[in-house]
Amino acid sequence: MRGLRFLARSLRPSTWIAVVRAALPGTTGVANFGTLSIKVFDVRPRARRDLPHLTAHVTEALRRLSAAGQGFGELVTSHLDGVVASSSGRVGAVASVRGYISTFDGIEAKSAHLLACNLVLAATVVRLTRDAERSGSQANAEHLKRTSAKVLRRFLMRFDQADEWISYFDLDKLEAEP
């Protein structure tokens, strides 16, 4: 039931049909790697839905997070409650429900490393946003952008070809002061 509440809060009212889809068999799962675990929801239309592939893809992203060490896997699994594949067009962190939502089109559907990067970014945004709310303020967009870029750079530096990924995300520009 908690999973359905998570899903319902992460989608726009125009996509409530996704909530009904989430109650159908074959739309929810759990990705696990070692001690890392995260819920997976595939609420795309039936013709595009592929929960086993999505779960395996998220599991591979968890493996990459674990391989990076330095607590990146724990960052993601402690600050994100779920990963949602949706056709709503929305992509990114949903701080209010501690989730990451994506269409899983293009390269993100194929690259577990890119997904792991996006999960690190989403978890960082969720953490900083919720920390700001707890202190009675709002998260500063520039601070979120710079801090997330720094965390992502630290993650990427744990792997070969880090420079290519840093360039892909244009982290030098994101980390720069306004």
Secondary structure, DSSP 8 states (H G I E B T S, - for coil): -HHHHHHHHHS-GGGTHHHHHHTSTTSEEEEEETTEEEEEEE-S-TTT--HHHHHHHHHHHHHHHHHH-TTHHHHHHHH--EEEE-SS---EEEGGGTEEEE---GGGGT-HHHHHHHHHHHHHHHHHHHHHHHTTS---HHHHHHHHHHHHHHHHTTSTTHHHHHHHHTHHHHHS--
